[in-house]
Amino acid sequence: MMSKFLRSVAYRQFTRLLWSYIGSSKRYPLPCCAYNEIRKQFPSQNGHYRGFEDEENE
């Protein structure tokens, strides 16, 4: 459970490094290398990850 939290913090901090503050209405996928390295540092117990989910336009 701690790895999941640390992964989310790492994703958020990396996003702020690239785009500063983007708000909750804008979402950008991170580069694959960032996902791979963050997942390597904070692995999931079962090896499953959700990945980027784009919101559908209505």
BALOZA-817782 format. One record per residue: residue number from 1; x, y, z of N, C-alpha, C in turn; residue in three letters. Coordinates in nm, 3 decimals. Atoms other than C-alpha are relative to their C-alpha. Last residue first. Layout:
BEGIN
resi	n.x	n.y	n.z	ca.x	ca.y	ca.z	c.x	c.y	c.z	resn
NUM	X	Y	Z	X	Y	Z	X	Y	Z	ALA
...
end
This chain:
BEGIN
resi	n.x	n.y	n.z	ca.x	ca.y	ca.z	c.x	c.y	c.z	resn
58	0.144	0.015	0.013	-1.911	1.448	-2.376	-0.056	0.097	-0.099	GLU
57	0.067	-0.128	0.025	-1.537	1.407	-2.407	-0.149	-0.025	-0.019	ASN
56	0.074	-0.009	0.125	-1.407	1.088	-2.248	-0.066	0.135	-0.013	GLU
55	0.143	-0.020	-0.018	-1.148	1.126	-1.974	-0.067	0.013	-0.136	GLU
54	0.048	-0.127	0.055	-0.809	0.979	-2.054	-0.151	0.010	0.021	ASP
53	0.138	0.013	0.044	-0.690	0.701	-1.827	-0.049	0.136	-0.044	GLU
52	0.068	-0.126	0.028	-0.314	0.673	-1.789	-0.140	-0.027	-0.051	PHE
51	-0.040	-0.078	0.115	-0.191	0.348	-1.636	-0.083	0.126	-0.019	GLY
50	0.114	-0.053	0.073	-0.375	0.117	-1.401	0.039	0.075	-0.126	ARG
49	0.003	-0.146	-0.009	-0.086	-0.099	-1.280	-0.116	0.050	-0.086	TYR
48	0.100	-0.065	0.085	-0.072	-0.471	-1.204	-0.002	0.150	0.026	HIS
47	-0.051	-0.025	0.134	0.242	-0.641	-1.071	-0.099	0.064	-0.096	GLY
46	0.051	0.101	0.092	0.072	-0.795	-0.766	0.045	0.022	-0.144	ASN
45	-0.013	0.133	-0.059	0.271	-0.612	-0.498	-0.044	-0.108	-0.097	GLN
44	0.127	0.048	-0.052	0.312	-0.302	-0.716	0.020	-0.142	0.056	SER
43	0.076	0.104	0.069	0.666	-0.174	-0.758	-0.132	-0.035	0.070	PRO
42	0.112	0.027	-0.091	0.790	0.162	-0.626	-0.091	-0.106	-0.063	PHE
41	-0.035	-0.045	-0.134	1.137	0.223	-0.779	-0.106	-0.036	0.103	GLN
40	-0.115	0.079	-0.044	1.073	0.014	-1.091	0.037	0.035	0.144	LYS
39	0.049	0.134	-0.033	0.726	0.163	-1.131	0.113	-0.091	0.047	ARG
38	0.078	-0.014	-0.124	0.874	0.514	-1.114	-0.052	-0.137	0.044	ILE
37	-0.092	-0.023	-0.112	1.139	0.420	-1.371	-0.074	0.011	0.132	GLU
36	-0.082	0.118	-0.026	0.894	0.263	-1.614	0.090	0.019	0.120	ASN
35	0.082	0.106	-0.058	0.637	0.543	-1.587	0.086	-0.120	0.037	TYR
34	0.035	-0.043	-0.135	0.905	0.808	-1.644	-0.085	-0.106	0.070	ALA
33	-0.118	0.019	-0.083	1.052	0.622	-1.943	-0.027	0.041	0.145	CYS
32	-0.012	0.141	-0.041	0.706	0.593	-2.094	0.119	-0.022	0.093	CYS
31	-0.081	0.083	0.090	0.668	0.973	-2.102	0.015	-0.142	0.056	PRO
30	-0.144	-0.018	-0.019	0.386	1.106	-1.884	0.075	-0.082	-0.104	LEU
29	-0.074	0.124	-0.029	0.029	1.130	-2.005	0.148	0.030	0.014	PRO
28	-0.097	0.036	0.102	-0.126	1.475	-1.973	0.064	-0.133	0.036	TYR
27	-0.073	0.123	-0.028	-0.438	1.577	-1.783	0.091	-0.031	-0.118	ARG
26	-0.092	0.039	0.107	-0.600	1.919	-1.760	0.076	-0.125	0.042	LYS
25	0.076	0.014	0.124	-0.911	1.977	-1.544	0.088	-0.042	-0.118	SER
24	0.064	0.132	0.009	-0.739	1.903	-1.212	-0.073	-0.020	-0.132	SER
23	0.139	0.008	-0.046	-0.495	2.190	-1.231	-0.060	-0.137	-0.021	GLY
22	0.091	0.007	0.113	-0.182	2.222	-1.447	-0.146	-0.008	0.042	ILE
21	0.133	0.038	-0.050	0.075	2.340	-1.192	-0.097	0.001	-0.117	TYR
20	0.036	-0.083	-0.114	0.432	2.331	-1.326	-0.135	-0.045	0.052	SER
19	0.102	-0.098	0.039	0.433	2.145	-1.659	-0.039	0.097	0.111	TRP
18	0.015	-0.025	0.144	0.742	1.923	-1.653	-0.091	0.119	-0.032	LEU
17	-0.132	-0.034	0.055	0.853	1.934	-1.287	-0.013	0.037	-0.148	LEU
16	-0.028	-0.139	-0.037	0.491	1.946	-1.172	0.135	0.046	-0.052	ARG
15	0.090	-0.085	0.079	0.421	1.626	-1.366	0.025	0.147	0.031	THR
14	-0.057	-0.003	0.134	0.726	1.460	-1.208	-0.084	0.088	-0.091	PHE
13	-0.118	-0.086	-0.003	0.600	1.559	-0.863	0.066	0.009	-0.137	GLN
12	0.041	-0.140	-0.020	0.253	1.416	-0.929	0.120	0.094	-0.004	ARG
11	0.067	-0.046	0.122	0.383	1.088	-1.072	-0.035	0.148	0.010	TYR
10	-0.104	-0.013	0.102	0.627	1.051	-0.778	-0.061	0.048	-0.132	ALA
9	-0.077	-0.121	-0.031	0.349	1.119	-0.526	0.106	0.024	-0.107	VAL
8	0.086	-0.115	0.032	0.125	0.861	-0.694	0.070	0.132	0.029	SER
7	0.011	-0.012	0.145	0.408	0.606	-0.691	-0.083	0.121	-0.037	ARG
6	-0.125	-0.060	0.045	0.474	0.675	-0.321	0.003	0.014	-0.153	LEU
5	-0.002	-0.141	-0.041	0.109	0.609	-0.237	0.125	0.069	-0.054	PHE
4	0.103	-0.066	0.081	0.102	0.284	-0.435	-0.003	0.150	0.031	LYS
3	-0.054	-0.019	0.134	0.432	0.178	-0.278	-0.099	0.072	-0.090	SER
2	-0.089	-0.116	-0.005	0.289	0.236	0.072	0.060	0.028	-0.138	MET
1	0.082	-0.120	0.000	0.000	0.000	0.000	0.087	0.126	0.000	MET
end
